[in-house]
């Protein structure tokens, strides 16, 4: 058995034999000779030349992974993301100094030899024998390029990377044959260009353009001699010669490159000496990668764009195809994000809720008629540092798109959907019910979509305050959020019809599962997401036509080719008359109902408040004819937080309500996003009302609270249930909500 040198490694004789073997193999490849299974060198076929004839003759160069740029709807940059920070540039945009430097230090005979430099192999072998080890390599730039292609193709798969870099003669043979093919097909200039674009220069920079930006904050075409020499020196060992962490070592390596350039005649000795005397003068640009760098708090929207590409089959039939598209990058993605709306949403979300509060706020805005998502803001910043109260959980989105598992119960914000279902069935807005403050209704009076009863026994429903009783029509019941009215209205409209309407306006659970066929859905017990609610209410603003939310306007690939992107699908959910009627009734909510604190004074606007049992969720969803906004406030981490006796955003609340916290957030977001010069109006329509004698209420109560019994009832001193303790799942309405309606 051959002896090894001290410390492992091959003996001098073995080193010589290895280089002779490579030289012989290189000559054989060049001559096109088919090698036998075991040649005269005594090399075993396995791991060396086995399957030589099966090596494809054409080298398949994978597209180089590059940075992707995500833009807003005005063309401004939101963020850049990449798995490899690389910007491919043509050779004409690379400094001649850089071209000469890399050739001088890596392959000085590049333009003189073919794919394999036999003279270089023999010279390296001789020097390595004299040095007693492998002190000099013999791979040409073309061979290095081929190896880098294999490494690039392996991506971040450690097994594939190991295979691409394994030190076997079999790999060498494969690289040699591929190198010959590359020389024949590409030529020297293209090989040099590709090499400079694929090579790793350290500090997360791939390719010379990214490296030039990273170390000197300039384009590769503008590199000076000493700068180019430093970059060329990094290729051999980016970590060892890293100028950021070891200026002295990097300077020595740079000067070695300069000496080599002078030795081969690329520059004069005087030029080399002058450049060697210059300091490194780094101007380092830190890596700016990922959604965490997004402007105006748009990290959640940025991640939503990423999720869209990774999950939508428009970008590939398989998960693997979509991931490959994203990881290769080089895309320019123009999104639907409005910089004005995003700034407003982000400021609104953080204006009333602090990042370190027990609860969080989510604000999302959708354009009626197009489905374009204009903003996504949250009170907690996007990121992974929990000590800084950062999160990557997108509170506005479904679980598939980076959101919570189920979404959140929506409380009374569901009631307009029930009203729309009733109107579509022919129920008049003047329909009034004699509604006690609490009642029990037989579950078998609600029919599921298969015609069967929703259950047996009774469904107990009550309003938040005992004084909320009497006869209400649909307008009053929406304005004052009367639970018992909507339980009876759903009876008349039909449970199945209500569920069908919910589906038509895009109401969906956060986990994507079907809606539960439970009558309590009319009180908002089935979870959904802020984005789904904003899109649902945009249907009312769009006079009954629902449009699926979209985040991407267009995508171009690295070659400027446009890719197909998913378009918003619009469909009629209800008649224009129904939508117009809902709009008029919900105008009353912000005019003198539960959402009065949210109302806008300068334009038509409408909306609905909502809270759930124990006030663990608080909502305001509202809109103008040209903008729909949903605001949610609640616990995003761990257990639900009952929002009683709580300080949020530095302000104390004895009870959080839909109108008193989400409402003002909504108003801030809408005011900032909307143009004061554009104030479209809702389509006017006369909404029938019940006779005054049918709407007799407790005049003293109405006079005392201005006709409101949701947000005003949340003022200190109010006793919402008259001291009576009720079991879970009973309380609804007036933003009291119901949590137990679906058994959860």
C-alpha positions as CSV (number, residue, x, y, z in Angstrom):
1,X,0.0,0.0,0.0
2,X,1.4,3.5,-0.9
3,X,2.5,5.6,2.0
4,X,0.9,8.8,2.8
5,X,2.6,12.0,3.8
6,X,2.4,13.2,7.4
7,X,-1.0,14.8,8.0
8,X,-2.9,12.7,5.3
9,X,-2.9,13.5,1.6
10,X,-1.1,11.8,-1.2
11,X,2.7,11.3,-1.4
12,X,4.7,13.1,-4.0
13,X,4.7,10.0,-6.2
14,X,0.9,9.8,-6.0
15,X,0.5,13.5,-6.8
16,X,2.6,12.9,-9.9
17,X,0.7,9.9,-10.9
18,X,-2.6,11.7,-10.4
19,X,-1.6,14.6,-12.7
20,X,-0.2,12.1,-15.3
21,X,-3.5,10.3,-15.2
22,X,-5.4,13.5,-15.7
23,X,-3.1,14.6,-18.5
24,X,-3.5,11.2,-20.2
25,X,-7.3,11.4,-19.8
26,X,-7.3,14.9,-21.2
27,X,-5.3,13.7,-24.2
28,X,-7.6,10.8,-24.7
29,X,-10.7,13.1,-24.7
30,X,-9.1,15.5,-27.1
31,X,-8.3,12.7,-29.4
32,X,-11.8,11.3,-29.2
33,X,-10.5,8.0,-28.0
34,X,-12.9,5.6,-26.2
35,X,-11.1,4.4,-23.1
36,X,-11.2,0.8,-22.0
37,X,-12.7,-0.1,-18.7
38,X,-9.3,-0.3,-17.1
39,X,-6.5,1.6,-18.9
40,X,-2.8,1.3,-18.9
41,X,-2.8,3.6,-15.8
42,X,-4.5,1.0,-13.8
43,X,-7.5,3.2,-13.0
44,X,-10.7,1.4,-12.0
45,X,-13.7,2.1,-14.2
46,X,-15.9,3.0,-11.3
47,X,-15.8,6.7,-10.4
48,X,-13.5,7.5,-13.4
49,X,-14.6,6.6,-16.9
50,X,-17.6,4.3,-16.4
51,X,-20.5,5.5,-18.6
52,X,-18.2,7.8,-20.6
53,X,-20.1,7.2,-23.8
54,X,-23.4,8.1,-22.0
55,X,-22.2,11.6,-21.1
56,X,-24.4,14.0,-23.2
57,X,-22.5,15.8,-25.9
58,X,-24.3,19.1,-25.4
59,X,-23.7,21.0,-22.2
60,X,-27.0,22.3,-20.8
61,X,-26.2,25.5,-19.1
62,X,-28.9,26.4,-16.5
63,X,-30.2,29.9,-16.3
64,X,-28.3,31.8,-13.6
65,X,-30.1,32.6,-10.4
66,X,-30.5,36.3,-10.1
67,X,-32.2,38.9,-7.9
68,X,-35.9,39.6,-8.4
69,X,-37.3,43.1,-8.1
70,X,-40.8,43.7,-6.7
71,X,-42.3,47.0,-7.7
72,X,-45.4,48.9,-6.6
73,X,-48.1,49.9,-9.1
74,X,-46.2,53.1,-9.9
75,X,-42.9,51.4,-10.6
76,X,-41.2,52.1,-7.3
77,X,-39.2,49.4,-5.7
78,X,-40.8,47.5,-2.8
79,X,-38.0,45.0,-2.2
80,X,-35.4,42.8,-3.9
81,X,-35.3,39.1,-3.2
82,X,-32.9,36.4,-4.3
83,X,-31.4,33.0,-3.5
84,X,-28.3,34.2,-5.3
85,X,-27.5,38.0,-5.4
86,X,-26.6,38.2,-9.0
87,X,-27.2,40.6,-11.9
88,X,-26.1,39.2,-15.2
89,X,-24.3,41.8,-17.4
90,X,-22.7,41.5,-20.9
91,X,-18.9,41.5,-21.3
92,X,-19.0,45.1,-22.7
93,X,-20.3,46.2,-19.3
94,X,-17.4,44.6,-17.4
95,X,-14.2,46.7,-16.9
96,X,-11.3,45.6,-19.2
97,X,-9.2,45.6,-16.0
98,X,-11.5,43.0,-14.5
99,X,-11.3,40.8,-17.6
100,X,-7.5,41.0,-17.7
101,X,-7.2,40.5,-13.9
102,X,-9.2,37.3,-13.8
103,X,-7.4,35.8,-16.8
104,X,-4.0,36.7,-15.4
105,X,-4.5,35.1,-12.0
106,X,-6.7,32.1,-13.1
107,X,-5.7,31.2,-16.6
108,X,-3.0,33.4,-18.2
109,X,-2.9,31.2,-21.4
110,X,-6.8,31.4,-21.8
111,X,-6.6,32.7,-25.4
112,X,-3.8,30.4,-26.4
113,X,-5.0,26.9,-25.4
114,X,-8.2,25.0,-26.0
115,X,-10.6,23.6,-23.4
116,X,-7.7,21.8,-21.7
117,X,-4.2,23.3,-21.2
118,X,-1.9,20.3,-21.4
119,X,1.1,22.6,-21.0
120,X,-0.4,24.0,-17.9
121,X,-1.1,20.5,-16.5
122,X,2.6,19.5,-16.9
123,X,3.8,22.8,-15.5
124,X,1.5,22.4,-12.4
125,X,2.5,18.8,-12.0
126,X,6.2,19.7,-12.0
127,X,5.7,22.5,-9.5
128,X,3.6,20.3,-7.2
129,X,6.2,17.6,-7.2
130,X,8.8,20.1,-6.3
131,X,6.6,21.5,-3.6
132,X,5.7,18.1,-2.2
133,X,2.0,18.7,-2.6
134,X,-0.8,20.4,-4.6
135,X,0.4,24.0,-4.6
136,X,-0.9,24.8,-8.1
137,X,-4.0,23.8,-10.0
138,X,-4.3,23.3,-13.7
139,X,-8.0,23.8,-14.5
140,X,-8.7,26.3,-17.3
141,X,-11.2,29.0,-17.0
142,X,-13.5,26.9,-19.2
143,X,-13.2,23.9,-16.9
144,X,-13.9,26.2,-13.9
145,X,-16.9,27.5,-15.6
146,X,-18.2,24.0,-16.3
147,X,-17.7,23.1,-12.7
148,X,-19.5,26.3,-11.6
149,X,-22.5,25.4,-13.8
150,X,-22.8,22.0,-12.0
151,X,-22.7,23.8,-8.6
152,X,-25.2,26.4,-9.8
153,X,-27.5,23.6,-11.0
154,X,-27.2,21.9,-7.7
155,X,-28.7,24.9,-6.0
156,X,-28.9,24.6,-2.2
157,X,-29.2,20.8,-2.2
158,X,-26.2,19.6,-0.2
159,X,-26.1,16.2,-1.8
160,X,-26.1,17.7,-5.3
161,X,-23.5,20.2,-4.3
162,X,-21.3,17.4,-2.9
163,X,-21.7,15.4,-6.1
164,X,-20.9,18.5,-8.3
165,X,-17.6,19.1,-6.4
166,X,-16.5,15.6,-5.6
167,X,-12.8,15.1,-6.3
168,X,-12.9,12.0,-8.6
169,X,-11.3,11.4,-12.0
170,X,-14.8,10.5,-13.2
171,X,-15.9,14.1,-12.6
172,X,-12.7,15.4,-14.1
173,X,-13.4,13.4,-17.3
174,X,-17.0,14.7,-17.5
175,X,-15.8,18.3,-17.0
176,X,-13.1,17.9,-19.7
177,X,-15.6,16.7,-22.3
178,X,-18.1,19.4,-21.4
179,X,-15.3,22.0,-21.5
180,X,-14.5,20.9,-25.1
181,X,-18.1,21.2,-26.1
182,X,-18.4,24.7,-24.5
183,X,-15.3,25.9,-26.3
184,X,-16.8,24.7,-29.6
185,X,-20.2,26.3,-29.1
186,X,-19.6,29.5,-27.2
187,X,-16.1,30.8,-28.0
188,X,-13.6,32.5,-25.6
189,X,-15.4,35.8,-25.2
190,X,-18.7,34.2,-24.2
191,X,-17.0,31.8,-21.9
192,X,-15.3,34.7,-20.1
193,X,-18.6,36.6,-19.9
194,X,-20.4,33.6,-18.4
195,X,-17.6,32.8,-16.0
196,X,-17.6,36.4,-14.6
197,X,-21.4,36.2,-14.2
198,X,-21.5,32.8,-12.5
199,X,-18.5,32.9,-10.1
200,X,-18.9,33.5,-6.4
201,X,-17.0,36.4,-4.9
202,X,-18.0,36.1,-1.3
203,X,-20.2,38.2,0.9
204,X,-23.3,36.7,-0.8
205,X,-22.3,38.2,-4.1
206,X,-22.5,36.0,-7.2
207,X,-21.1,37.4,-10.4
208,X,-18.9,40.4,-10.9
209,X,-21.7,43.0,-11.1
210,X,-23.1,42.0,-7.6
211,X,-19.5,41.8,-6.3
212,X,-18.7,45.3,-7.6
213,X,-21.8,46.7,-6.0
214,X,-21.2,44.8,-2.7
215,X,-17.5,45.9,-2.2
216,X,-17.3,49.2,-4.0
217,X,-21.0,50.3,-4.6
218,X,-20.4,50.8,-8.3
219,X,-21.1,49.0,-11.6
220,X,-18.6,46.4,-12.9
221,X,-17.9,48.6,-15.9
222,X,-16.5,51.3,-13.6
223,X,-14.0,49.2,-11.7
224,X,-10.5,50.7,-11.4
225,X,-7.4,48.6,-11.8
226,X,-6.8,48.0,-8.1
227,X,-10.5,47.3,-7.5
228,X,-10.6,44.7,-10.3
229,X,-7.4,43.0,-9.0
230,X,-8.9,42.7,-5.5
231,X,-12.1,41.1,-6.9
232,X,-10.1,38.7,-9.1
233,X,-8.1,37.6,-6.1
234,X,-11.2,36.6,-4.2
235,X,-12.2,33.8,-6.6
236,X,-9.7,31.3,-5.3
237,X,-10.9,31.6,-1.7
238,X,-13.6,34.2,-1.0
239,X,-13.5,33.5,2.7
240,X,-9.7,33.7,3.2
241,X,-9.3,36.8,1.2
242,X,-12.5,38.6,2.3
243,X,-11.6,42.3,2.5
244,X,-14.4,43.1,4.9
245,X,-13.0,40.8,7.6
246,X,-9.3,40.8,6.7
247,X,-8.0,43.9,5.0
248,X,-4.3,42.8,5.3
249,X,-4.8,39.4,3.7
250,X,-7.0,40.9,0.9
251,X,-4.4,43.5,0.2
252,X,-1.7,40.9,-0.2
253,X,-3.8,38.8,-2.5
254,X,-4.7,41.9,-4.6
255,X,-1.0,42.7,-5.0
256,X,-0.3,39.2,-6.1
257,X,-2.9,39.6,-8.8
258,X,-1.3,42.9,-9.8
259,X,2.2,41.3,-10.0
260,X,0.8,38.5,-12.1
261,X,-0.9,41.0,-14.5
262,X,2.4,42.8,-14.9
263,X,4.2,39.5,-15.5
264,X,1.9,38.4,-18.3
265,X,1.9,41.9,-19.9
266,X,-1.6,43.0,-19.1
267,X,-0.2,46.1,-17.4
268,X,3.2,47.7,-16.9
269,X,5.3,47.2,-13.7
270,X,4.8,50.9,-13.0
271,X,1.0,50.6,-13.2
272,X,1.2,47.5,-10.9
273,X,3.3,49.4,-8.4
274,X,1.0,52.4,-8.3
275,X,-2.1,50.3,-7.9
276,X,-0.4,48.2,-5.1
277,X,0.4,51.3,-3.2
278,X,-3.3,52.3,-3.1
279,X,-5.5,51.5,-0.1
280,X,-8.4,49.1,-0.7
281,X,-10.9,52.0,-0.2
282,X,-14.0,49.7,0.2
283,X,-17.4,51.2,0.0
284,X,-19.4,48.2,1.2
285,X,-23.1,47.9,0.5
286,X,-24.8,45.5,2.8
287,X,-26.9,42.7,1.3
288,X,-30.5,44.0,0.9
289,X,-32.4,40.8,0.4
290,X,-35.9,39.7,1.2
291,X,-39.3,41.0,2.2
292,X,-37.8,42.1,5.5
293,X,-36.3,45.1,3.6
294,X,-39.7,46.1,2.1
295,X,-40.5,49.8,2.3
296,X,-43.5,51.3,4.2
297,X,-44.2,48.2,6.1
298,X,-45.0,46.3,2.9
299,X,-43.2,43.1,4.0
300,X,-46.4,41.2,4.5
301,X,-47.6,42.2,1.0
302,X,-44.2,41.2,-0.4
303,X,-44.5,37.8,1.2
304,X,-48.0,37.5,-0.2
305,X,-46.6,38.0,-3.7
306,X,-44.0,35.3,-3.0
307,X,-46.7,33.0,-1.8
308,X,-48.8,33.7,-4.9
309,X,-45.9,32.6,-7.2
310,X,-45.3,29.5,-5.1
311,X,-48.9,28.4,-4.9
312,X,-50.7,29.5,-8.1
313,X,-50.6,27.1,-11.0
314,X,-50.3,30.0,-13.4
315,X,-46.6,29.9,-12.5
316,X,-46.1,26.1,-12.9
317,X,-48.2,22.9,-12.7
318,X,-46.1,21.5,-9.9
319,X,-44.7,22.9,-6.6
320,X,-41.2,22.1,-7.9
321,X,-41.7,24.1,-11.1
322,X,-43.0,27.1,-9.2
323,X,-40.2,27.0,-6.6
324,X,-37.6,26.8,-9.4
325,X,-39.1,29.9,-11.1
326,X,-38.9,31.8,-7.8
327,X,-35.4,30.6,-6.9
328,X,-34.0,31.3,-10.3
329,X,-35.3,34.9,-9.9
330,X,-34.3,37.6,-12.4
331,X,-38.0,38.6,-12.4
332,X,-39.4,42.1,-12.5
333,X,-42.7,41.9,-10.7
334,X,-45.1,44.8,-11.0
335,X,-47.7,44.6,-8.2
336,X,-51.0,46.2,-7.4
337,X,-49.7,47.9,-4.3
338,X,-50.4,51.6,-4.1
339,X,-47.6,53.4,-2.3
340,X,-50.0,56.0,-1.1
341,X,-52.5,53.4,0.3
342,X,-49.7,51.3,1.8
343,X,-48.2,54.3,3.6
344,X,-51.7,55.1,4.9
345,X,-52.4,51.5,6.0
346,X,-49.1,51.1,7.7
347,X,-49.5,54.4,9.6
348,X,-53.1,53.5,10.5
349,X,-52.2,50.1,11.8
350,X,-49.5,51.5,14.0
351,X,-51.3,54.7,15.1
352,X,-53.6,53.0,17.6
353,X,-51.8,49.7,18.4
354,X,-48.2,49.4,19.4
355,X,-45.9,46.6,18.3
356,X,-45.4,45.4,21.9
357,X,-49.1,45.4,22.8
358,X,-50.9,42.1,23.8
359,X,-53.0,42.4,20.6
360,X,-52.2,43.3,17.0
361,X,-54.0,45.2,14.2
362,X,-54.3,44.3,10.5
363,X,-55.4,46.7,7.8
364,X,-56.0,45.6,4.2
365,X,-57.4,47.5,1.2
366,X,-59.0,46.3,-2.0
367,X,-60.1,48.2,-5.1
368,X,-63.7,47.6,-6.0
369,X,-64.2,46.4,-9.6
370,X,-60.7,45.2,-10.1
371,X,-59.8,43.1,-7.1
372,X,-56.4,44.8,-6.8
373,X,-54.9,44.6,-3.3
374,X,-53.8,48.2,-2.6
375,X,-52.2,47.7,0.8
376,X,-51.5,45.4,3.7
377,X,-50.4,46.9,7.0
378,X,-49.9,45.5,10.5
379,X,-49.0,46.9,13.9
380,X,-46.2,44.5,14.3
381,X,-43.2,44.8,11.9
382,X,-42.4,42.1,9.4
383,X,-39.4,40.0,10.5
384,X,-38.1,37.1,12.6
385,X,-36.8,38.9,15.7
386,X,-39.4,38.1,18.4
387,X,-37.5,40.3,20.9
388,X,-38.4,43.2,18.6
389,X,-42.0,42.0,18.4
390,X,-41.5,41.1,14.7
391,X,-43.6,38.5,13.0
392,X,-44.0,36.9,9.5
393,X,-47.6,35.9,10.2
394,X,-49.8,37.8,7.7
395,X,-52.9,38.5,9.7
396,X,-54.8,39.6,6.6
397,X,-54.3,36.4,4.6
398,X,-55.4,32.8,4.6
399,X,-53.2,30.1,6.0
400,X,-52.1,29.0,2.5
401,X,-50.9,32.5,1.9
402,X,-49.0,32.9,5.1
403,X,-51.8,33.7,7.6
404,X,-53.2,32.2,10.7
405,X,-54.6,28.6,10.7
406,X,-58.3,29.5,10.6
407,X,-58.6,33.3,10.4
408,X,-60.8,35.1,12.9
409,X,-64.5,35.2,13.8
410,X,-66.0,38.2,12.1
411,X,-68.8,39.0,14.4
412,X,-71.5,41.4,13.2
413,X,-69.6,42.3,10.0
414,X,-71.3,39.2,8.5
415,X,-74.8,40.6,8.9
416,X,-74.8,42.6,5.6
417,X,-74.3,39.2,3.8
418,X,-77.4,37.8,5.4
419,X,-79.3,41.0,4.5
420,X,-78.1,40.6,0.8
421,X,-79.3,37.0,0.7
422,X,-82.7,38.1,2.1
423,X,-83.0,40.9,-0.4
424,X,-82.1,38.6,-3.3
425,X,-84.9,36.3,-2.1
426,X,-87.4,39.1,-2.3
427,X,-87.5,40.1,1.4
428,X,-88.2,43.9,1.7
429,X,-85.9,46.1,3.6
430,X,-89.1,47.2,5.4
431,X,-89.4,43.7,6.8
432,X,-89.8,44.1,10.6
433,X,-89.7,41.6,13.4
434,X,-90.9,41.8,16.9
435,X,-87.5,41.0,18.5
436,X,-87.1,40.4,22.2
437,X,-83.7,41.0,23.7
438,X,-83.2,37.2,23.8
439,X,-85.1,34.4,22.1
440,X,-84.9,30.7,21.2
441,X,-85.5,29.4,17.7
442,X,-85.9,25.8,16.5
443,X,-82.8,24.6,14.6
444,X,-85.0,22.5,12.3
445,X,-86.5,25.7,10.9
446,X,-83.1,26.4,9.2
447,X,-82.5,24.2,6.2
448,X,-79.1,23.1,5.0
449,X,-78.2,23.0,1.3
450,X,-79.1,19.3,1.1
451,X,-82.6,20.1,2.4
452,X,-82.1,18.7,5.8
453,X,-82.5,20.6,9.1
454,X,-79.5,22.4,10.6
455,X,-80.0,20.4,13.8
456,X,-82.4,19.5,16.6
457,X,-83.4,21.5,19.6
458,X,-83.3,25.2,20.1
459,X,-80.8,27.9,19.1
460,X,-80.6,30.5,21.9
461,X,-79.8,34.1,20.7
462,X,-79.7,37.3,22.6
463,X,-78.8,40.9,22.1
464,X,-76.0,42.5,24.1
465,X,-78.3,44.8,26.1
466,X,-81.6,43.9,27.7
467,X,-83.0,47.2,26.5
468,X,-82.5,46.1,22.8
469,X,-86.0,44.8,22.1
470,X,-89.0,45.9,20.1
471,X,-89.8,46.0,16.4
472,X,-86.9,46.8,13.9
473,X,-86.8,46.9,10.2
474,X,-83.6,45.9,8.2
475,X,-82.1,49.4,8.2
476,X,-82.4,49.8,12.0
477,X,-81.3,46.3,12.7
478,X,-78.1,46.8,10.6
479,X,-77.4,50.2,12.2
480,X,-77.9,48.9,15.7
481,X,-76.6,45.4,15.0
482,X,-79.6,43.5,16.5
483,X,-78.8,39.8,16.8
484,X,-82.3,38.5,17.3
485,X,-83.5,40.4,14.2
486,X,-80.8,38.7,12.1
487,X,-81.5,35.3,13.5
488,X,-85.1,35.7,12.3
489,X,-84.1,37.3,9.0
490,X,-81.8,34.3,8.2
491,X,-84.8,32.1,8.9
492,X,-86.7,33.9,6.3
493,X,-83.9,34.2,3.8
494,X,-82.8,30.6,4.3
495,X,-79.6,29.2,5.8
496,X,-78.5,27.7,2.4
497,X,-79.2,31.0,0.6
498,X,-77.1,32.8,3.2
499,X,-74.2,30.4,2.8
500,X,-74.5,30.6,-1.0
501,X,-74.4,34.4,-0.8
502,X,-71.3,34.2,1.4
503,X,-69.6,32.1,-1.2
504,X,-70.5,34.4,-4.0
505,X,-68.9,37.4,-2.3
506,X,-65.7,35.5,-1.5
507,X,-66.3,34.8,2.2
508,X,-64.1,31.9,3.1
509,X,-62.4,30.3,6.1
510,X,-58.7,30.9,6.6
511,X,-58.0,27.2,6.3
512,X,-59.9,26.8,3.1
513,X,-62.4,24.4,4.5
514,X,-66.1,24.7,3.6
515,X,-68.3,27.0,5.6
516,X,-70.2,25.3,8.5
517,X,-73.9,25.0,7.9
518,X,-74.8,26.5,11.2
519,X,-77.4,29.3,11.6
520,X,-74.9,31.1,13.9
521,X,-72.9,32.1,10.8
522,X,-75.2,35.1,10.5
523,X,-73.6,36.4,13.8
524,X,-70.1,35.9,12.4
525,X,-69.1,32.7,14.2
526,X,-67.3,31.2,11.2
527,X,-63.8,32.5,10.8
528,X,-62.6,34.4,7.8
529,X,-59.7,36.8,7.0
530,X,-59.5,40.6,6.7
531,X,-58.6,40.2,3.0
532,X,-61.7,38.1,2.3
533,X,-63.8,40.7,4.2
534,X,-62.4,43.6,2.3
535,X,-63.1,41.8,-1.0
536,X,-66.6,40.9,0.2
537,X,-67.5,44.5,1.0
538,X,-65.9,45.6,-2.3
539,X,-68.7,43.6,-3.9
540,X,-71.3,46.0,-2.4
541,X,-69.2,49.0,-3.5
542,X,-69.0,47.5,-7.0
543,X,-72.8,47.3,-7.2
544,X,-73.0,43.5,-6.7
545,X,-70.1,42.2,-8.7
546,X,-67.4,40.3,-6.8
547,X,-63.8,40.3,-8.1
548,X,-61.2,37.9,-6.7
549,X,-58.3,39.7,-5.0
550,X,-55.0,39.9,-6.9
551,X,-51.6,41.2,-6.0
552,X,-49.6,41.0,-9.3
553,X,-50.1,43.1,-12.4
554,X,-47.3,41.8,-14.6
555,X,-44.1,39.8,-14.6
556,X,-41.1,39.9,-17.0
557,X,-38.3,37.4,-17.0
558,X,-34.6,38.2,-17.2
559,X,-34.9,38.4,-21.0
560,X,-37.7,40.9,-20.9
561,X,-40.3,38.3,-21.8
562,X,-43.7,38.7,-20.2
563,X,-45.1,35.8,-18.1
564,X,-48.8,35.0,-17.8
565,X,-50.1,36.1,-14.4
566,X,-53.5,35.3,-12.7
567,X,-56.2,37.8,-13.5
568,X,-59.0,38.8,-11.2
569,X,-62.2,36.8,-11.9
570,X,-65.3,38.9,-11.6
571,X,-68.8,37.5,-11.3
572,X,-72.2,38.8,-10.3
573,X,-73.0,38.0,-6.7
574,X,-76.3,40.0,-6.4
575,X,-78.4,42.4,-8.4
576,X,-77.3,46.1,-8.6
577,X,-80.5,46.9,-6.7
578,X,-79.6,44.7,-3.8
579,X,-76.1,46.1,-3.6
580,X,-77.4,49.7,-3.8
581,X,-79.9,49.0,-1.0
582,X,-77.1,47.5,1.2
583,X,-75.0,50.6,0.5
584,X,-77.7,52.9,1.6
585,X,-78.5,50.9,4.8
586,X,-74.8,50.7,5.7
587,X,-74.4,54.4,5.2
588,X,-76.6,54.7,8.3
589,X,-74.1,52.7,10.3
590,X,-71.4,55.3,9.9
591,X,-73.9,58.2,10.0
592,X,-75.6,57.6,13.3
593,X,-75.2,53.9,14.1
594,X,-72.5,51.7,15.7
595,X,-69.7,53.0,13.3
596,X,-70.2,56.7,13.8
597,X,-66.6,57.3,15.0
598,X,-65.4,55.9,11.7
599,X,-67.5,58.0,9.3
600,X,-65.9,60.1,6.6
601,X,-67.3,63.6,6.3
602,X,-66.3,64.5,2.7
603,X,-67.7,61.6,0.7
604,X,-70.2,58.7,0.6
605,X,-69.0,55.9,2.8
606,X,-70.6,52.8,4.5
607,X,-69.5,50.1,6.8
608,X,-70.2,47.7,9.7
609,X,-68.7,47.1,13.1
610,X,-68.1,43.7,14.6
611,X,-66.9,42.1,17.8
612,X,-66.9,38.6,19.1
613,X,-67.6,36.9,22.4
614,X,-65.4,38.2,25.2
615,X,-64.3,40.9,22.7
616,X,-61.4,38.8,21.5
617,X,-61.8,40.1,18.0
618,X,-62.9,43.6,17.0
619,X,-63.6,44.7,13.4
620,X,-64.6,47.5,11.2
621,X,-65.1,46.8,7.5
622,X,-66.2,49.7,5.3
623,X,-65.9,51.2,1.9
624,X,-66.5,54.1,-0.5
625,X,-67.4,53.4,-4.2
626,X,-63.7,53.2,-5.0
627,X,-62.0,51.6,-1.9
628,X,-62.8,48.8,0.5
629,X,-60.9,48.5,3.8
630,X,-61.0,45.9,6.5
631,X,-59.5,46.4,9.9
632,X,-59.1,43.7,12.5
633,X,-57.7,43.9,16.1
634,X,-57.1,40.9,18.3
635,X,-54.5,38.6,19.7
636,X,-52.2,37.1,17.1
637,X,-49.9,35.1,19.4
638,X,-51.0,32.3,21.8
639,X,-54.3,32.5,23.6
640,X,-57.1,34.9,22.8
641,X,-57.0,38.1,24.8
642,X,-60.4,39.4,26.1
643,X,-60.2,43.1,25.4
644,X,-61.6,44.3,28.7
645,X,-59.8,46.7,31.0
646,X,-56.9,46.8,28.6
647,X,-54.4,49.4,27.4
648,X,-53.7,49.4,23.6
649,X,-51.5,51.9,21.9
650,X,-51.1,53.8,25.2
651,X,-54.9,54.3,25.6
652,X,-57.0,52.5,28.2
653,X,-60.2,50.8,27.1
654,X,-62.7,49.4,29.6
655,X,-64.2,47.5,26.6
656,X,-62.9,47.4,23.1
657,X,-65.6,47.7,20.4
658,X,-65.7,47.7,16.6
659,X,-66.4,51.4,16.4
660,X,-64.1,52.7,19.0
661,X,-60.7,51.1,18.0
662,X,-60.9,49.5,14.5
663,X,-63.2,52.3,13.4
664,X,-60.7,55.1,13.9
665,X,-58.0,53.0,12.4
666,X,-60.2,52.5,9.3
667,X,-60.8,56.2,9.1
668,X,-57.1,57.0,9.2
669,X,-56.3,54.4,6.5
670,X,-59.2,55.6,4.2
671,X,-58.4,59.3,4.7
672,X,-54.7,58.7,3.8
673,X,-55.4,56.5,0.8
674,X,-58.2,58.4,-0.9
675,X,-57.7,61.4,-3.2
676,X,-59.7,64.4,-1.9
677,X,-60.5,65.4,-5.5
678,X,-62.1,62.0,-6.3
679,X,-65.3,61.6,-4.3
680,X,-67.7,59.3,-6.2
681,X,-71.1,58.6,-4.8
682,X,-73.2,55.5,-4.3
683,X,-76.0,55.0,-6.7
684,X,-79.0,56.7,-5.1
685,X,-81.9,54.4,-4.3
686,X,-85.0,54.7,-2.1
687,X,-85.0,52.1,0.7
688,X,-88.4,51.2,2.0
689,X,-88.9,51.5,5.8
690,X,-91.4,50.0,8.2
691,X,-94.2,52.2,9.4
692,X,-93.3,54.3,12.4
693,X,-95.7,52.6,14.6
694,X,-94.0,49.3,13.8
695,X,-90.6,50.8,14.7
696,X,-91.6,52.0,18.2
697,X,-88.6,51.7,20.4
698,X,-87.7,52.7,23.9
699,X,-87.6,56.4,23.3
700,X,-85.8,57.1,26.5
701,X,-83.0,54.7,25.5
702,X,-82.7,56.2,22.0
703,X,-82.7,59.7,23.3
704,X,-80.0,58.8,25.8
705,X,-77.6,57.2,23.4
706,X,-78.3,59.1,20.1
707,X,-79.9,56.0,18.6
708,X,-76.8,53.8,19.0
709,X,-76.5,50.7,21.1
710,X,-73.2,49.2,20.0
711,X,-70.2,51.4,20.6
712,X,-72.1,53.7,23.0
713,X,-73.0,50.7,25.1
714,X,-69.3,50.0,25.5
715,X,-68.8,53.2,27.5
716,X,-67.9,52.9,31.1
717,X,-70.7,52.0,33.4
718,X,-72.8,50.1,30.8
719,X,-74.1,46.7,31.9
720,X,-74.5,44.8,28.7
721,X,-76.4,41.8,30.1
722,X,-78.0,43.2,33.2
723,X,-75.8,41.2,35.6
724,X,-77.0,37.9,34.1
725,X,-74.3,35.2,33.5
726,X,-74.9,33.2,30.3
727,X,-73.2,30.1,29.0
728,X,-70.6,30.5,26.1
729,X,-71.9,30.6,22.6
730,X,-75.1,32.5,23.5
731,X,-74.1,36.2,23.3
732,X,-74.1,37.8,19.8
733,X,-75.0,41.0,18.1
734,X,-74.1,44.6,18.8
735,X,-70.6,43.4,18.4
736,X,-71.1,41.1,21.4
737,X,-70.5,38.2,18.9
738,X,-70.8,34.5,19.3
739,X,-67.8,32.2,19.6
740,X,-69.5,28.9,20.2
741,X,-71.9,28.8,17.3
742,X,-69.9,26.2,15.3
743,X,-68.8,24.2,18.3
744,X,-65.4,25.9,18.5
